[in-house]
Amino acid sequence: YPIIFALLGTALSAVLDPSLTDWRLIEKNEERVLFPLRDYILEVKAFRPDVYDTNPSYGELFRTDKSTTMMMLLHAGNWNKKVGRLVWNTIKYDRGFDINIEECDARYQAYNSFPAGGKKEQIWAWNFNQDNVELTCDGELQYTQHFDEGDVNARKPGLPEKCRALGDADVDRIIFRHMEGYYIRGIPRSTEQETKPQTEKPTTIITTKPTTKAATTAAATTAAATTAAATTGAPDPDDVLYDEAYPTCDCWTPECGYCTNMECTVKQDLVNSDKGIQVTSKLRRKRLNSIVLYGEDGEQIGKFQWSLRGIWLSGCVQCATPAELRRARSAEGQTTWSFSIKDGIVRIAVEEEVLYEQALVGECKERYSKATRFAFYDMTCENTFLYTRSEMVAGGRITPDCAGTCPEQ
């Protein structure tokens, strides 16, 4: 019989079990574990085999090599109620047969890149939200699936309804297969301490862009600000020199509590902001630009995500990216775009020209009217956002080098 880890404090109890956060070895080819996916993000420490084939002979069943394959069967309430079957691999296959959620995907999907850059040891993270599921490897997004966007295929009856049902299921137990020798642990979605907003540090007002980097001494900065204030008074909020490009610091890190530490967020009155959030990034079809939105007390309201393929606002917006918006991207390099929700209207602008807008109504308008903070999720140091000091107050880890995790520009 497969081993069962009887973990206290799962969905069977209102108290989260601290031991879930410790790495646990999977000792058998099939093991059963009580694990509440709504309360924890599931991390898997896996190991790429030394010998593998990225273009194997799949045969009629299109089954990938079990030496690279991991499988999870998701159950809700009891072991007889299977609600999901997830298969993914430690390598990227030439033909894109990398990952599949049986209830959502009509065929296997391709990763965004080779997992962990080809490293043997890999840390995978399954993050099940109400609206979507995301899979990262060593912090890099490899796969995302919105539960309202399951495939439609005549050969797989039940799609896409089963995909939405998976998102609604209260998964509290998992069968792990083909994962002997790997490790699992849970990352709490939030804790009382992490979700409380940190005390904001006062922002030094400057009227000219610094001529030196962070090594500029505090005394020199204070003297320059004092002189400028004496001669010009308050800074002009529309003066571009008053703003500064900061890297889009990724909140999906242990230091940021996996997007729960408010020191990794920026405070802004988004619902009343004309400028919104201005970002410069390279636009692609598969790579998402992702912004996490928070309420005043640090609770996560939802995510705004978009690519050349689609636009999503958790629970409220999901559509294909309009052709006009796709054409507006820079032919080479990065594109400067902005996202705003002023007065409950979602807008995306490129080079200050609004190319997409969608009015929120009812519960959606009420939900996002509470957005007062944001953070960037899975966006690299090469991307930047405009830190507008007249509207924004940065948390302690939002710095020109992302608290030491990004090189200064």
N, C-alpha and C positions, 0 to 999 in steps of 0.2 A: 504494500500500500504506500502511496506517496506520503511524504512527511507533511504534517500540518503544523505551522507556527501559530500557536494560539496567543496572539498579541492582545494584551489588555488595552483598553482605551481606544479601540477602533470605533467604527460606526455603531457598535453595540453599546458604546458608552459615550457620554458627553464629554469626558475628560480625555485629552490627548495624551498618549503614552510617550514619555520622553525617550524610551528605549527604541522607538521607531526611527530615531535619527541616527542610531548607530549602524554601521555596516554589518550586514548579516550574510553569511556565506550560504549560497544555494548548493546543497550537498548532493542532490540527486537530479536525475534527468527530468523528473517531474515533481514539483513540490507545490503544496497549497499554502497560501498565506492570507491571513485576514489583514486587509489593508484598505483604509478609507480614502479613496481617491479624491473625494470632495474636500478633505481636510489637509491632505498632504500632496506635494509633488513627489512623484516616484523617480528616484535616481537609481540607475543601474551601472555598476562598474563592470565593464566587459573587456575582453581581450581578443584582439584580432589574431587569427591563426597565423603562424609563420609561413605556411604554404597555402595559397588560395588561387582560384582561377576567376578572373573578372568576366570571362566569357565562356561559361560552362555549357554543356549540352543539357538543355532544360527538359527535353522530351515532351510528350504530349501534355503532361500535367503542369508544366512550367514551374516546377519546384526547384528552388535554389538549394545550394549545397548546405547541408545541416551543420557543417563545421563553422559556417559564418552566420547561421540563422538563429534568431531568438524569437520566442513566441509567448504571448500572454493571452489567456482566456479570462475575460472579465465576467464576474458574477455579481448579482444584486440580491441580497437577502438570504439566499441559500445556494448550495452547490449544484442544484438542478436548474437554476435560472441563469443561463448564459446569455449575456447581452452584448458581448463584443469579442472579436478575435483579432489580435494584432500580431503582425509578423514584420520583423525588420532585421537588418543585417549589419555586420561589423565592417563591411566593405561596400564600395559603390560598384555596381555591375555595369558593363558596357552598354547593355540593352535597357538599363533603367529599371530592372526588376528588384528594387531596393526595399520598398516598404509597402504594406497593404493593411488597411483596416477593412475587414470583410464587410462590415455593415455600411460602409461609405464609398469604397472604391470598387469600380467595376474591374479594374486591373491594377497591377502593381505600379507604384509611382517611383519617380527618380529622386534621389537626394539632390540637394543644391551643390554639394561638393563631396570629396572623399572624406569620410568621417575622421575627425581628429587629425587631419592632415597626413594620414597614413600611420600615425603612431599606434603602437600595439595596445597600450592601455587607453581606454575610452570611458568617459563619464557621460552617460545618456540621461536625459531628464524628460519625463512625460508629464506635461502640465495640462490637466483636464479642467477646462472652464465650462461655464454654462453654455456658451455659444460656440466654442471651438476647442480643439486640442492642438497642442504644439509639441514638437519633438526637437530637442536640441542635442548636440554632441559637443562636449567641451565648450559649451556656451554658444555655439553656432547653430542657427536655425536650419534644420534639415527638412522639416516637413510641417505643414499646418493643414488642418481640415476644419472648415466651418460646418457645424452639424446641420445647418439649413441648406447646405450645398452638396449633398450626397449625389453621386452619379446616378443617372438613369440608364438602365440597360435591360433589354427584354430577357436576356439570359440569366439575370440575377433578380428574381422577383422579390419585392419588398423594398427595393431601393426607389427613392431616397428616404422613405419613411423610417426605415431601421436606423438610419444615420441620426435623425433627430431623436429617436427613442434612446439611442446610446448616450446622447448628450443629456437627456433627462433622467437617465438611470442613476440610482444611488449605489454606485459600485462600492462594495465593502470587502470583497475577497477576490483573489487572483490565483489562477493556476499558471505556474511558470514551467515552460518546456524548453528542452535543448539549451539549458543555461547552467548546467552543472559547472561549479568552479567560479561562477560569477558572484557578485555581491549586490545587495539591494539596501536601500535606506529611504526614509521619508524626510522631506524638507517641509516644515510647517508653512502653510500659506501666509500666516500672519500670527503675531503674538501681540499681547496687549502693549508691551514695551515698544515693539517695532512700529506699530501702527500709529502711535501717538506722535504728532508732529514735533520735531525738535525746535528748540528756541532758535529763531533766526538771528544771525549775526548782522550787526549794522553794516550797511553798504557804504563804502567811501565814495562820495560823489566826485567825479572827475569831469572835466570839460574837454580834454584832449586825449587822444589815444596814446597810451604809454609808448615811449620811444625805446624802452628796454623791456625785457621779459620779466618773469616773476622774481628774478634776482634783484630788481630795483628795491632799494631799501625803503622801509616804512617811513623813515624821516623825509626822504626825498619826495615820496608820494604825497605826504601830508603837506609839505611846503608848497608843492605845485598846486594842490587843490585849494590851499588857503589863498595863494596869490590869484588864482583864477576867479575864486569867489569874490575877492575884493574888487576886481576890475570889471567883471562881467555879470555878477549876481548869479542867480540860479541858472543851471544849464538849460539849453534849449532841447526839449525832448525829441525834436525832429532832426537834431544835428547828428549826422551819421557818425561823427567822431566820438559821440557820447556812447555809441553802441560798440560792441566788440564781438567778433566771431569766436565762439567756444566750441570745442569738439562735442559731439553728441555722446556724452558719457553713458555707457551701457549700465542700466540698473540691474541686469541679470547677473549679479556677482555675489559671492558670499559677503563681501564688505557692505554691499547694499541690501543685504537680507533678501536677495532675490526680489527686488523691486518693492520692498516693504519699509526700507529705511528712508525717512523723510529728508535726511541729509543729502540724499541722491536725487532730490527733486528740485524743481524751480516753482516758486509761488508766483501766480499771475491771475488776475481777474479775467478769466478767459471769456466769460459771457458778455463782458462789456468792452473787450479789446478790439479796436479796429485793425490793428496789425496782426494779431494772433501770434502764431509760432512760425518763424521763418527759418527754413532749413535749406542747406545746400548739400545735395547728395547725387549719386549716380542712380538713375532710374532704370529698373530692369523689369522683366515680366515675372520672374519667380522670386526675386529678392524683395521682401517687404520693408517699407519704411514704417516703423511702429512707434507710436507715442502712447504711453500709459497716462490716463487721466485720473485724478484723485479729488476727493472732497476735502473740506476744511479740516476734518479730523483725521485725515490720512487714509480713509477707506478708498479702495480702488473702485472707481465708477465703471471703467471700461477701457477699451483700447481703440484708438484710431489707427487703421492700417491701410496702406494702399501701395499698389505697384502698377505697372503698365497693364496688368491683367484685370485687377479689380480694386474696389474701394469697400472698406468695411468700417463700421462703427458699432461696437459690440451691442447686440440686441436690437439695433435700430436701422442700420443701413447696410446693404449688401448689393452691389451692382457691378456691372462691367465698367471699366474705365472708358469714358467717352473718347471717341477718336480724336476730337480736337485737343483734349488734354494729352493724349499719347503723342500727337504730332508736335506738341510744344516743347518736348524735352530737347536738350542740347544733343546735337548729332554726335559729339564726342565729349567725353568728360562729364562733369557734374552739372546739375540743373538747380537753380534756386527757385524754391516753391514755398508756399505758406499754407497753413491750415488755421482756420478760425471757426468759432461757433457763436459769434456775436448775435444776440437776440434770438438764439435757437436756430440759426441757419448755418448748416455746414457748408463751408466754402473752401475750395482749393484754388489757389492762384499761382500762376507761373509768371515770374518777372512782373508782379503786381497786377496782372490781368486775370480776373476771375474766369475760370474755365469750367468749373463745376460748382453747383450749389444745390442743396436739398434742405427744405424746411423741416424741422422736427416738430412733431405735434404730440399732444397728450402726455403719456407717461415718459416718452423719450425726451421731450422738451424739458419736462420737470427733472428727469434724471441728470441730464447734462448741464442744466442750469446751475448745478452745484459744483461744477468743475473749477477748482481754484489752484490746482497744482498739476504739474506734468513731469514726466521723465521719459527718457528714450530707452527703448528695449531692442537689443540685438542690432544696434547700429554702431558702426566702427568709428575709430578715431579719425579716419579720413573724412568723415562727414562732419559738418559744422551746423550750428544754429546761431542766430543773432541774439546775443544777450542784451536786451533792451532795458537799461537800468531805470528808465522812467516808469516801467511797468512790472519789472521782474525783481524778485529777491531769490538769490541762489542759495541752496543748501550748502553745508560745509564741504561736501565732496564735489561740488560743481565748480571746478577751477579750470584755468587754461590748460592744465595737463590732467584733468580728471583725477585729482588727488594722487598723482604719480603713476597712473595706469596708461596714460597716453603721452607721447613726446610733445613738447611745446612746439607750436607752429612758428 
